[in-house]
Amino acid sequence: MAPVAAVKKKAAPARKVERKIRILIGKPGLDGHDRGAKIIARALRDAGFEIIYTGLHQTPEMIVSAALQEDVDGIGLSILSGAHNHLLPRIVELLKEKKMDDVVVFGGGIIPDDDIPRLKRKGVDRVFTPGTTLKEIVDYVRENVHPRA
């Protein structure tokens, strides 16, 4: 039997692979309820985003440190404890200090409507309140969070 000649395959042209948008989901403060955060994390993951979940009882410094280490494009914060007027702006402030002010910060939870304009002025891009659909949140992230340069 004659040996089979090796057939060289032509290499496929290199394609630039875009990385998935990376979203950190954080639970700042002493709030111990994370079911909503986990539901949001799963919905965003199922929509094709890469999700990093920090877990409960995170300080703003811990959240920003994780965001820096994970090179995230957006941070979603869930808060039910009433400390949103302090914790969310502090996270935005720390991001600016770390030259990460291009990271989109959004939040949700039990946040009174009257507090939302103040949070937006302090740099929180969007606040989702109870009753917001998962589709609304996924659509928001698709439209507003983009890979950082």
C-alpha positions as CSV (number, residue, x, y, z in Angstrom):
1,M,0.0,0.0,0.0
2,A,1.3,3.5,-0.9
3,P,1.7,5.9,2.0
4,V,-1.1,8.5,2.2
5,A,0.3,12.0,1.4
6,A,-0.2,14.5,4.1
7,V,-2.7,17.2,3.1
8,K,-2.0,20.6,4.4
9,K,-5.1,22.6,5.2
10,K,-5.0,26.2,4.6
11,A,-5.2,28.1,7.8
12,A,-8.4,30.1,8.3
13,P,-7.9,33.8,8.4
14,A,-7.5,35.2,11.9
15,R,-10.6,36.8,13.1
16,K,-10.7,39.4,15.9
17,V,-12.8,37.9,18.7
18,E,-14.7,40.5,20.7
19,R,-14.8,39.8,24.4
20,K,-18.1,39.6,26.2
21,I,-19.2,42.6,28.1
22,R,-18.2,42.1,31.7
23,I,-20.6,43.1,34.5
24,L,-19.9,43.0,38.2
25,I,-23.0,42.4,40.4
26,G,-22.4,43.7,43.9
27,K,-24.3,43.8,47.2
28,P,-22.9,46.8,49.1
29,G,-23.5,47.2,52.8
30,L,-25.1,45.1,55.5
31,D,-28.1,43.9,53.5
32,G,-28.3,40.1,53.6
33,H,-30.8,39.5,50.9
34,D,-29.3,38.6,47.5
35,R,-32.0,36.7,45.7
36,G,-32.7,39.6,43.4
37,A,-29.0,40.1,42.7
38,K,-28.7,36.5,41.7
39,I,-31.8,36.6,39.5
40,I,-30.3,39.7,37.7
41,A,-26.9,38.0,37.4
42,R,-28.5,34.9,35.9
43,A,-30.6,36.9,33.4
44,L,-27.6,38.9,32.3
45,R,-25.5,35.7,32.0
46,D,-28.2,34.0,30.0
47,A,-28.3,37.1,27.7
48,G,-24.6,36.6,26.9
49,F,-22.8,38.8,29.3
50,E,-19.9,37.7,31.5
51,I,-20.9,38.1,35.1
52,I,-18.8,38.5,38.2
53,Y,-20.9,38.3,41.5
54,T,-19.1,39.6,44.6
55,G,-21.4,38.1,47.2
56,L,-22.9,39.7,50.3
57,H,-21.7,42.4,52.6
58,Q,-19.3,44.2,50.3
59,T,-17.8,47.5,51.1
60,P,-17.5,50.1,48.3
61,E,-13.7,49.6,48.4
62,M,-14.1,45.8,47.9
63,I,-16.5,46.3,45.0
64,V,-14.2,48.8,43.2
65,S,-11.2,46.6,43.9
66,A,-13.0,43.6,42.3
67,A,-14.1,45.8,39.4
68,L,-10.5,46.8,38.8
69,Q,-9.1,43.3,39.0
70,E,-11.8,41.9,36.8
71,D,-11.6,44.7,34.2
72,V,-15.4,45.2,34.1
73,D,-17.4,47.4,31.8
74,G,-20.3,47.9,34.2
75,I,-21.3,47.5,37.8
76,G,-24.8,46.5,38.9
77,L,-25.6,47.2,42.5
78,S,-28.4,45.7,44.5
79,I,-29.3,47.4,47.8
80,L,-32.3,47.0,50.1
81,S,-30.9,48.4,53.3
82,G,-31.6,52.1,52.8
83,A,-27.9,53.1,52.6
84,H,-28.1,53.7,48.9
85,N,-27.5,57.5,49.2
86,H,-24.1,56.8,50.8
87,L,-22.9,53.6,49.3
88,L,-23.7,54.0,45.6
89,P,-22.1,57.5,45.3
90,R,-19.1,56.3,47.2
91,I,-18.6,53.5,44.6
92,V,-18.8,56.1,41.8
93,E,-16.3,58.3,43.7
94,L,-13.8,55.4,44.1
95,L,-14.1,54.5,40.5
96,K,-13.2,58.0,39.6
97,E,-10.2,57.9,41.9
98,K,-9.0,54.7,40.1
99,K,-9.5,56.3,36.7
100,M,-12.4,54.0,36.0
101,D,-15.1,56.6,35.5
102,D,-16.0,55.0,32.2
103,V,-17.4,52.0,34.0
104,V,-21.2,52.3,33.9
105,V,-22.8,52.0,37.3
106,F,-26.5,51.1,37.7
107,G,-28.5,49.9,40.7
108,G,-31.7,48.6,41.9
109,G,-33.6,47.5,45.0
110,I,-35.7,49.4,47.5
111,I,-34.8,52.9,46.5
112,P,-37.4,55.7,47.0
113,D,-38.3,57.6,43.8
114,D,-37.3,60.9,45.5
115,D,-33.7,59.6,45.9
116,I,-33.2,58.6,42.2
117,P,-32.4,62.1,40.9
118,R,-29.8,62.6,43.5
119,L,-28.2,59.3,42.7
120,K,-28.1,60.1,39.0
121,R,-26.5,63.5,39.8
122,K,-23.8,61.6,41.8
123,G,-23.0,59.4,38.8
124,V,-25.3,56.4,39.0
125,D,-26.5,55.9,35.4
126,R,-29.8,54.1,36.1
127,V,-31.8,52.9,39.0
128,F,-34.3,50.0,38.7
129,T,-37.1,49.8,41.2
130,P,-39.4,46.8,42.1
131,G,-41.5,45.8,39.2
132,T,-38.8,46.3,36.6
133,T,-38.7,43.4,34.2
134,L,-35.6,41.3,33.5
135,K,-36.0,42.3,29.8
136,E,-35.8,46.0,30.7
137,I,-32.6,45.4,32.6
138,V,-31.0,43.2,29.9
139,D,-32.0,45.8,27.2
140,Y,-30.6,48.6,29.3
141,V,-27.2,46.8,29.6
142,R,-27.1,46.0,25.9
143,E,-27.8,49.6,25.0
144,N,-25.6,51.4,27.6
145,V,-22.7,49.2,28.6
146,H,-19.9,48.8,26.1
147,P,-16.5,47.3,26.2
148,R,-14.0,49.8,27.8
149,A,-11.2,51.0,25.6
